[in-house]
Amino acid sequence: MPKNVRVDWHGAAVARRATRGADRGAAAGAEHVQDVAVRRAPTRTGALRASARTVAEPGTGTAAVTFDADYAVYQHEDLTYQHDDGGPKFLETAMVSERDTVARLAQAEIRRALGT
């Protein structure tokens, strides 16, 4: 004897929740990278470290870390500069070394948003 099964599909609601979780995860990951990069950045006056910002793009699951001091690019890219603390490639090395942590932060936020 056949049985009827009813399935209610909530795909759009699940996608919205997942997107919100991805947004929060990207922001959390970027903030973590920012914290690490700030500790690695040169600190002569503190202005470079103070110029660090995290910017999230809502609805995209993306975020960016920037250092907007006028000389940030030079400090980051010029390998010949000598520093008492910190050094070049402070943002790049933070992104590479923290990629697993960023992934875990994003996964946790998506799972939390989905209730799993």
N, CA, C and O atoms as a GROMACS GRO file, in nm:
protein
  464
    1MET      N    1   0.083  -0.117   0.000
    1MET     CA    2   0.000   0.000   0.000
    1MET      C    3   0.088   0.125   0.000
    1MET      O    4   0.173   0.140   0.088
    2PRO      N    5   0.071   0.215  -0.097
    2PRO     CA    6   0.154   0.335  -0.105
    2PRO      C    7   0.125   0.430   0.010
    2PRO      O    8   0.013   0.440   0.060
    3LYS      N    9   0.231   0.497   0.051
    3LYS     CA   10   0.218   0.596   0.157
    3LYS      C   11   0.256   0.732   0.101
    3LYS      O   12   0.344   0.743   0.016
    4ASN      N   13   0.190   0.831   0.148
    4ASN     CA   14   0.221   0.967   0.107
    4ASN      C   15   0.324   1.027   0.202
    4ASN      O   16   0.318   1.009   0.323
    5VAL      N   17   0.415   1.097   0.144
    5VAL     CA   18   0.517   1.167   0.222
    5VAL      C   19   0.511   1.313   0.181
    5VAL      O   20   0.510   1.347   0.062
    6ARG      N   21   0.508   1.396   0.278
    6ARG     CA   22   0.509   1.540   0.249
    6ARG      C   23   0.646   1.595   0.288
    6ARG      O   24   0.698   1.570   0.396
    7VAL      N   25   0.701   1.670   0.197
    7VAL     CA   26   0.831   1.733   0.220
    7VAL      C   27   0.812   1.884   0.202
    7VAL      O   28   0.766   1.930   0.098
    8ASP      N   29   0.849   1.958   0.304
    8ASP     CA   30   0.849   2.104   0.294
    8ASP      C   31   0.993   2.149   0.274
    8ASP      O   32   1.078   2.131   0.361
    9TRP      N   33   1.019   2.206   0.160
    9TRP     CA   34   1.154   2.251   0.126
    9TRP      C   35   1.170   2.397   0.167
    9TRP      O   36   1.092   2.483   0.126
   10HIS      N   37   1.270   2.424   0.246
   10HIS     CA   38   1.297   2.560   0.294
   10HIS      C   39   1.433   2.607   0.244
   10HIS      O   40   1.510   2.670   0.318
   11GLY      N   41   1.461   2.577   0.120
   11GLY     CA   42   1.591   2.608   0.063
   11GLY      C   43   1.630   2.755   0.070
   11GLY      O   44   1.744   2.788   0.102
   12ALA      N   45   1.535   2.842   0.042
   12ALA     CA   46   1.566   2.986   0.044
   12ALA      C   47   1.600   3.032   0.186
   12ALA      O   48   1.692   3.112   0.205
   13ALA      N   49   1.526   2.982   0.284
   13ALA     CA   50   1.553   3.019   0.423
   13ALA      C   51   1.689   2.966   0.468
   13ALA      O   52   1.764   3.034   0.538
   14VAL      N   53   1.720   2.843   0.427
   14VAL     CA   54   1.850   2.785   0.462
   14VAL      C   55   1.962   2.864   0.397
   14VAL      O   56   2.065   2.891   0.460
   15ALA      N   57   1.943   2.902   0.272
   15ALA     CA   58   2.045   2.981   0.202
   15ALA      C   59   2.068   3.116   0.271
   15ALA      O   60   2.181   3.162   0.284
   16ARG      N   61   1.959   3.180   0.315
   16ARG     CA   62   1.974   3.309   0.386
   16ARG      C   63   2.051   3.291   0.516
   16ARG      O   64   2.139   3.370   0.548
   17ARG      N   65   2.018   3.186   0.589
   17ARG     CA   66   2.090   3.159   0.715
   17ARG      C   67   2.237   3.131   0.688
   17ARG      O   68   2.325   3.181   0.758
   18ALA      N   69   2.263   3.050   0.587
   18ALA     CA   70   2.402   3.017   0.554
   18ALA      C   71   2.480   3.142   0.513
   18ALA      O   72   2.596   3.159   0.550
   19THR      N   73   2.415   3.228   0.437
   19THR     CA   74   2.481   3.353   0.396
   19THR      C   75   2.511   3.441   0.516
   19THR      O   76   2.620   3.498   0.525
   20ARG      N   77   2.416   3.452   0.607
   20ARG     CA   78   2.442   3.532   0.729
   20ARG      C   79   2.558   3.471   0.808
   20ARG      O   80   2.643   3.544   0.860
   21GLY      N   81   2.561   3.340   0.818
   21GLY     CA   82   2.672   3.274   0.887
   21GLY      C   83   2.804   3.297   0.816
   21GLY      O   84   2.907   3.320   0.880
   22ALA      N   85   2.802   3.290   0.683
   22ALA     CA   86   2.924   3.314   0.606
   22ALA      C   87   2.972   3.458   0.624
   22ALA      O   88   3.092   3.483   0.635
   23ASP      N   89   2.878   3.551   0.628
   23ASP     CA   90   2.915   3.691   0.652
   23ASP      C   91   2.982   3.706   0.789
   23ASP      O   92   3.087   3.769   0.801
   24ARG      N   93   2.921   3.647   0.892
   24ARG     CA   94   2.980   3.657   1.027
   24ARG      C   95   3.114   3.584   1.033
   24ARG      O   96   3.207   3.630   1.098
   25GLY      N   97   3.124   3.470   0.965
   25GLY     CA   98   3.249   3.396   0.964
   25GLY      C   99   3.361   3.470   0.893
   25GLY      O  100   3.475   3.470   0.939
   26ALA      N  101   3.328   3.533   0.780
   26ALA     CA  102   3.429   3.611   0.708
   26ALA      C  103   3.476   3.728   0.793
   26ALA      O  104   3.596   3.758   0.798
   27ALA      N  105   3.383   3.794   0.860
   27ALA     CA  106   3.420   3.907   0.946
   27ALA      C  107   3.507   3.861   1.062
   27ALA      O  108   3.607   3.926   1.095
   28ALA      N  109   3.470   3.750   1.124
   28ALA     CA  110   3.549   3.697   1.236
   28ALA      C  111   3.688   3.657   1.190
   28ALA      O  112   3.787   3.686   1.257
   29GLY      N  113   3.697   3.593   1.075
   29GLY     CA  114   3.827   3.553   1.020
   29GLY      C  115   3.913   3.673   0.988
   29GLY      O  116   4.033   3.674   1.017
   30ALA      N  117   3.853   3.774   0.927
   30ALA     CA  118   3.929   3.895   0.892
   30ALA      C  119   3.976   3.968   1.017
   30ALA      O  120   4.088   4.018   1.022
   31GLU      N  121   3.892   3.975   1.118
   31GLU     CA  122   3.932   4.040   1.243
   31GLU      C  123   4.049   3.964   1.307
   31GLU      O  124   4.139   4.026   1.364
   32HIS      N  125   4.046   3.832   1.299
   32HIS     CA  126   4.158   3.753   1.354
   32HIS      C  127   4.286   3.783   1.276
   32HIS      O  128   4.391   3.806   1.335
   33VAL      N  129   4.277   3.784   1.143
   33VAL     CA  130   4.395   3.814   1.060
   33VAL      C  131   4.445   3.955   1.092
   33VAL      O  132   4.565   3.978   1.101
   34GLN      N  133   4.353   4.049   1.110
   34GLN     CA  134   4.393   4.186   1.144
   34GLN      C  135   4.471   4.187   1.275
   34GLN      O  136   4.576   4.250   1.284
   35ASP      N  137   4.421   4.118   1.376
   35ASP     CA  138   4.491   4.114   1.506
   35ASP      C  139   4.633   4.062   1.491
   35ASP      O  140   4.727   4.119   1.546
   36VAL      N  141   4.649   3.954   1.415
   36VAL     CA  142   4.782   3.895   1.396
   36VAL      C  143   4.870   3.990   1.315
   36VAL      O  144   4.986   4.011   1.350
   37ALA      N  145   4.815   4.048   1.207
   37ALA     CA  146   4.893   4.138   1.122
   37ALA      C  147   4.938   4.262   1.199
   37ALA      O  148   5.051   4.309   1.181
   38VAL      N  149   4.852   4.315   1.283
   38VAL     CA  150   4.889   4.433   1.362
   38VAL      C  151   5.008   4.401   1.451
   38VAL      O  152   5.100   4.482   1.463
   39ARG      N  153   5.009   4.284   1.511
   39ARG     CA  154   5.123   4.247   1.596
   39ARG      C  155   5.251   4.229   1.516
   39ARG      O  156   5.361   4.243   1.571
   40ARG      N  157   5.240   4.199   1.387
   40ARG     CA  158   5.358   4.179   1.302
   40ARG      C  159   5.402   4.307   1.231
   40ARG      O  160   5.513   4.312   1.177
   41ALA      N  161   5.319   4.408   1.229
   41ALA     CA  162   5.351   4.532   1.158
   41ALA      C  163   5.457   4.612   1.234
   41ALA      O  164   5.462   4.608   1.357
   42PRO      N  165   5.541   4.684   1.161
   42PRO     CA  166   5.639   4.770   1.227
   42PRO      C  167   5.568   4.875   1.312
   42PRO      O  168   5.458   4.919   1.280
   43THR      N  169   5.633   4.915   1.421
   43THR     CA  170   5.570   5.015   1.508
   43THR      C  171   5.670   5.122   1.549
   43THR      O  172   5.723   5.118   1.660
   44ARG      N  173   5.694   5.213   1.462
   44ARG     CA  174   5.783   5.324   1.497
   44ARG      C  175   5.703   5.429   1.575
   44ARG      O  176   5.744   5.472   1.683
   45THR      N  177   5.589   5.468   1.519
   45THR     CA  178   5.504   5.566   1.587
   45THR      C  179   5.372   5.505   1.632
   45THR      O  180   5.300   5.564   1.713
   46GLY      N  181   5.339   5.388   1.578
   46GLY     CA  182   5.211   5.324   1.608
   46GLY      C  183   5.103   5.358   1.508
   46GLY      O  184   4.995   5.298   1.510
   47ALA      N  185   5.129   5.454   1.419
   47ALA     CA  186   5.027   5.497   1.323
   47ALA      C  187   4.992   5.386   1.224
   47ALA      O  188   4.875   5.370   1.188
   48LEU      N  189   5.091   5.311   1.180
   48LEU     CA  190   5.063   5.203   1.085
   48LEU      C  191   4.970   5.099   1.148
   48LEU      O  192   4.870   5.060   1.089
   49ARG      N  193   5.004   5.056   1.267
   49ARG     CA  194   4.920   4.958   1.336
   49ARG      C  195   4.781   5.013   1.363
   49ARG      O  196   4.682   4.940   1.352
   50ALA      N  197   4.772   5.140   1.397
   50ALA     CA  198   4.642   5.202   1.424
   50ALA      C  199   4.557   5.218   1.299
   50ALA      O  200   4.435   5.236   1.309
   51SER      N  201   4.618   5.211   1.182
   51SER     CA  202   4.544   5.230   1.058
   51SER      C  203   4.477   5.102   1.008
   51SER      O  204   4.409   5.105   0.906
   52ALA      N  205   4.494   4.991   1.078
   52ALA     CA  206   4.435   4.864   1.035
   52ALA      C  207   4.283   4.868   1.047
   52ALA      O  208   4.228   4.918   1.145
   53ARG      N  209   4.217   4.815   0.946
   53ARG     CA  210   4.071   4.809   0.944
   53ARG      C  211   4.026   4.676   0.884
   53ARG      O  212   4.093   4.619   0.798
   54THR      N  213   3.911   4.630   0.930
   54THR     CA  214   3.844   4.515   0.869
   54THR      C  215   3.714   4.566   0.810
   54THR      O  216   3.637   4.635   0.876
   55VAL      N  217   3.689   4.530   0.685
   55VAL     CA  218   3.568   4.572   0.616
   55VAL      C  219   3.500   4.447   0.561
   55VAL      O  220   3.560   4.373   0.483
   56ALA      N  221   3.375   4.425   0.600
   56ALA     CA  222   3.298   4.312   0.551
   56ALA      C  223   3.200   4.359   0.444
   56ALA      O  224   3.150   4.472   0.450
   57GLU      N  225   3.174   4.274   0.348
   57GLU     CA  226   3.080   4.304   0.240
   57GLU      C  227   2.955   4.220   0.263
   57GLU      O  228   2.953   4.102   0.226
   58PRO      N  229   2.851   4.277   0.324
   58PRO     CA  230   2.732   4.200   0.359
   58PRO      C  231   2.670   4.125   0.240
   58PRO      O  232   2.662   4.176   0.129
   59GLY      N  233   2.629   4.002   0.269
   59GLY     CA  234   2.563   3.921   0.168
   59GLY      C  235   2.656   3.847   0.075
   59GLY      O  236   2.610   3.776  -0.014
   60THR      N  237   2.787   3.863   0.095
   60THR     CA  238   2.883   3.799   0.004
   60THR      C  239   2.971   3.695   0.072
   60THR      O  240   3.037   3.615   0.004
   61GLY      N  241   2.974   3.695   0.203
   61GLY     CA  242   3.064   3.603   0.273
   61GLY      C  243   3.210   3.641   0.257
   61GLY      O  244   3.298   3.556   0.265
   62THR      N  245   3.235   3.770   0.232
   62THR     CA  246   3.373   3.815   0.215
   62THR      C  247   3.403   3.932   0.309
   62THR      O  248   3.313   4.004   0.351
   63ALA      N  249   3.529   3.947   0.340
   63ALA     CA  250   3.577   4.057   0.422
   63ALA      C  251   3.721   4.085   0.383
   63ALA      O  252   3.790   4.000   0.327
   64ALA      N  253   3.765   4.204   0.412
   64ALA     CA  254   3.902   4.245   0.378
   64ALA      C  255   3.966   4.312   0.497
   64ALA      O  256   3.900   4.372   0.582
   65VAL      N  257   4.098   4.300   0.502
   65VAL     CA  258   4.178   4.370   0.603
   65VAL      C  259   4.264   4.471   0.528
   65VAL      O  260   4.328   4.437   0.429
   66THR      N  261   4.264   4.594   0.576
   66THR     CA  262   4.346   4.697   0.513
   66THR      C  263   4.428   4.771   0.618
   66THR      O  264   4.391   4.776   0.736
   67PHE      N  265   4.537   4.826   0.574
   67PHE     CA  266   4.617   4.921   0.651
   67PHE      C  267   4.619   5.046   0.564
   67PHE      O  268   4.674   5.043   0.454
   68ASP      N  269   4.559   5.153   0.610
   68ASP     CA  270   4.544   5.268   0.522
   68ASP      C  271   4.635   5.386   0.553
   68ASP      O  272   4.610   5.498   0.508
   69ALA      N  273   4.739   5.363   0.629
   69ALA     CA  274   4.841   5.468   0.645
   69ALA      C  275   4.903   5.494   0.508
   69ALA      O  276   4.918   5.402   0.427
   70ASP      N  277   4.940   5.619   0.482
   70ASP     CA  278   4.994   5.656   0.351
   70ASP      C  279   5.112   5.569   0.309
   70ASP      O  280   5.130   5.543   0.190
   71TYR      N  281   5.189   5.525   0.401
   71TYR     CA  282   5.311   5.451   0.371
   71TYR      C  283   5.296   5.300   0.393
   71TYR      O  284   5.396   5.228   0.391
   72ALA      N  285   5.176   5.252   0.413
   72ALA     CA  286   5.153   5.110   0.445
   72ALA      C  287   5.207   5.017   0.337
   72ALA      O  288   5.270   4.916   0.367
   73VAL      N  289   5.182   5.050   0.212
   73VAL     CA  290   5.227   4.964   0.102
   73VAL      C  291   5.379   4.953   0.102
   73VAL      O  292   5.434   4.845   0.082
   74TYR      N  293   5.448   5.064   0.125
   74TYR     CA  294   5.594   5.062   0.125
   74TYR      C  295   5.647   4.976   0.240
   74TYR      O  296   5.739   4.897   0.222
   75GLN      N  297   5.589   4.993   0.356
   75GLN     CA  298   5.632   4.915   0.472
   75GLN      C  299   5.606   4.766   0.450
   75GLN      O  300   5.685   4.682   0.492
   76HIS      N  301   5.496   4.737   0.385
   76HIS     CA  302   5.460   4.597   0.363
   76HIS      C  303   5.548   4.532   0.257
   76HIS      O  304   5.591   4.417   0.273
   77GLU      N  305   5.576   4.604   0.150
   77GLU     CA  306   5.642   4.544   0.034
   77GLU      C  307   5.794   4.556   0.031
   77GLU      O  308   5.861   4.470  -0.027
   78ASP      N  309   5.850   4.659   0.090
   78ASP     CA  310   5.995   4.680   0.078
   78ASP      C  311   6.069   4.593   0.179
   78ASP      O  312   6.065   4.618   0.300
   79LEU      N  313   6.138   4.492   0.129
   79LEU     CA  314   6.209   4.397   0.215
   79LEU      C  315   6.340   4.452   0.267
   79LEU      O  316   6.405   4.389   0.351
   80THR      N  317   6.381   4.570   0.220
   80THR     CA  318   6.510   4.626   0.264
   80THR      C  319   6.498   4.715   0.386
   80THR      O  320   6.599   4.746   0.449
   81TYR      N  321   6.377   4.757   0.422
   81TYR     CA  322   6.360   4.842   0.541
   81TYR      C  323   6.401   4.765   0.665
   81TYR      O  324   6.373   4.646   0.678
   82GLN      N  325   6.468   4.834   0.755
   82GLN     CA  326   6.511   4.774   0.881
   82GLN      C  327   6.419   4.823   0.994
   82GLN      O  328   6.391   4.943   1.003
   83HIS      N  329   6.373   4.732   1.077
   83HIS     CA  330   6.280   4.766   1.185
   83HIS      C  331   6.328   4.706   1.316
   83HIS      O  332   6.385   4.597   1.318
   84ASP      N  333   6.306   4.778   1.425
   84ASP     CA  334   6.337   4.722   1.557
   84ASP      C  335   6.238   4.614   1.595
   84ASP      O  336   6.273   4.518   1.664
   85ASP      N  337   6.114   4.629   1.551
   85ASP     CA  338   6.012   4.526   1.574
   85ASP      C  339   5.919   4.524   1.454
   85ASP      O  340   5.907   4.624   1.382
   86GLY      N  341   5.854   4.412   1.432
   86GLY     CA  342   5.770   4.398   1.314
   86GLY      C  343   5.854   4.392   1.188
   86GLY      O  344   5.977   4.391   1.195
   87GLY      N  345   5.789   4.386   1.076
   87GLY     CA  346   5.864   4.379   0.952
   87GLY      C  347   5.772   4.377   0.832
   87GLY      O  348   5.651   4.395   0.843
   88PRO      N  349   5.834   4.355   0.714
   88PRO     CA  350   5.756   4.356   0.591
   88PRO      C  351   5.664   4.234   0.582
   88PRO      O  352   5.678   4.138   0.658
   89LYS      N  353   5.572   4.240   0.488
   89LYS     CA  354   5.478   4.130   0.460
   89LYS      C  355   5.394   4.094   0.582
   89LYS      O  356   5.352   3.979   0.595
   90PHE      N  357   5.368   4.188   0.669
   90PHE     CA  358   5.296   4.162   0.793
   90PHE      C  359   5.153   4.113   0.768
   90PHE      O  360   5.104   4.027   0.841
   91LEU      N  361   5.087   4.166   0.666
   91LEU     CA  362   4.951   4.122   0.635
   91LEU      C  363   4.952   3.990   0.558
   91LEU      O  364   4.875   3.899   0.588
   92GLU      N  365   5.038   3.981   0.461
   92GLU     CA  366   5.046   3.860   0.380
   92GLU      C  367   5.080   3.737   0.465
   92GLU      O  368   5.017   3.633   0.451
   93THR      N  369   5.180   3.750   0.552
   93THR     CA  370   5.217   3.635   0.634
   93THR      C  371   5.108   3.598   0.734
   93THR      O  372   5.091   3.480   0.767
   94ALA      N  373   5.034   3.698   0.781
   94ALA     CA  374   4.922   3.668   0.872
   94ALA      C  375   4.813   3.592   0.798
   94ALA      O  376   4.755   3.499   0.854
   95MET      N  377   4.785   3.630   0.675
   95MET     CA  378   4.683   3.560   0.597
   95MET      C  379   4.722   3.415   0.575
   95MET      O  380   4.638   3.325   0.586
   96VAL      N  381   4.847   3.392   0.543
   96VAL     CA  382   4.893   3.256   0.515
   96VAL      C  383   4.897   3.173   0.643
   96VAL      O  384   4.846   3.060   0.646
   97SER      N  385   4.955   3.226   0.748
   97SER     CA  386   4.972   3.146   0.870
   97SER      C  387   4.839   3.120   0.942
   97SER      O  388   4.828   3.023   1.017
   98GLU      N  389   4.740   3.204   0.920
   98GLU     CA  390   4.614   3.192   0.993
   98GLU      C  391   4.500   3.132   0.910
   98GLU      O  392   4.385   3.133   0.953
   99ARG      N  393   4.531   3.081   0.792
   99ARG     CA  394   4.424   3.032   0.704
   99ARG      C  395   4.341   2.920   0.766
   99ARG      O  396   4.219   2.917   0.747
  100ASP      N  397   4.403   2.830   0.841
  100ASP     CA  398   4.326   2.722   0.905
  100ASP      C  399   4.234   2.778   1.014
  100ASP      O  400   4.121   2.732   1.029
  101THR      N  401   4.283   2.873   1.090
  101THR     CA  402   4.200   2.935   1.194
  101THR      C  403   4.085   3.010   1.130
  101THR      O  404   3.972   3.004   1.180
  102VAL      N  405   4.110   3.082   1.022
  102VAL     CA  406   4.004   3.154   0.952
  102VAL      C  407   3.898   3.057   0.902
  102VAL      O  408   3.778   3.084   0.914
  103ALA      N  409   3.941   2.945   0.847
  103ALA     CA  410   3.845   2.845   0.800
  103ALA      C  411   3.761   2.790   0.914
  103ALA      O  412   3.640   2.774   0.900
  104ARG      N  413   3.823   2.763   1.027
  104ARG     CA  414   3.748   2.713   1.143
  104ARG      C  415   3.648   2.817   1.194
  104ARG      O  416   3.535   2.782   1.230
  105LEU      N  417   3.688   2.942   1.197
  105LEU     CA  418   3.596   3.049   1.240
  105LEU      C  419   3.476   3.058   1.146
  105LEU      O  420   3.362   3.070   1.191
  106ALA      N  421   3.502   3.052   1.016
  106ALA     CA  422   3.392   3.059   0.918
  106ALA      C  423   3.300   2.937   0.931
  106ALA      O  424   3.178   2.952   0.930
  107GLN      N  425   3.358   2.819   0.943
  107GLN     CA  426   3.277   2.698   0.959
  107GLN      C  427   3.190   2.706   1.083
  107GLN      O  428   3.072   2.670   1.078
  108ALA      N  429   3.245   2.752   1.191
  108ALA     CA  430   3.170   2.760   1.316
  108ALA      C  431   3.051   2.856   1.302
  108ALA      O  432   2.942   2.826   1.350
  109GLU      N  433   3.071   2.969   1.237
  109GLU     CA  434   2.962   3.065   1.220
  109GLU      C  435   2.854   3.012   1.127
  109GLU      O  436   2.735   3.034   1.151
  110ILE      N  437   2.892   2.943   1.022
  110ILE     CA  438   2.792   2.886   0.931
  110ILE      C  439   2.713   2.776   1.001
  110ILE      O  440   2.591   2.770   0.989
  111ARG      N  441   2.783   2.692   1.075
  111ARG     CA  442   2.712   2.587   1.150
  111ARG      C  443   2.617   2.648   1.252
  111ARG      O  444   2.504   2.602   1.268
  112ARG      N  445   2.664   2.750   1.322
  112ARG     CA  446   2.579   2.816   1.420
  112ARG      C  447   2.454   2.874   1.354
  112ARG      O  448   2.344   2.862   1.408
  113ALA      N  449   2.472   2.936   1.239
  113ALA     CA  450   2.359   2.994   1.168
  113ALA      C  451   2.260   2.888   1.121
  113ALA      O  452   2.139   2.912   1.116
  114LEU      N  453   2.310   2.771   1.088
  114LEU     CA  454   2.224   2.662   1.040
  114LEU      C  455   2.169   2.578   1.154
  114LEU      O  456   2.084   2.491   1.133
  115GLY      N  457   2.218   2.604   1.274
  115GLY     CA  458   2.170   2.528   1.389
  115GLY      C  459   2.222   2.386   1.395
  115GLY      O  460   2.156   2.296   1.447
  116THR      N  461   2.342   2.365   1.340
  116THR     CA  462   2.400   2.229   1.342
  116THR      C  463   2.521   2.222   1.432
  116THR      O  464   2.582   2.116   1.445
   0.00000   0.00000   0.00000
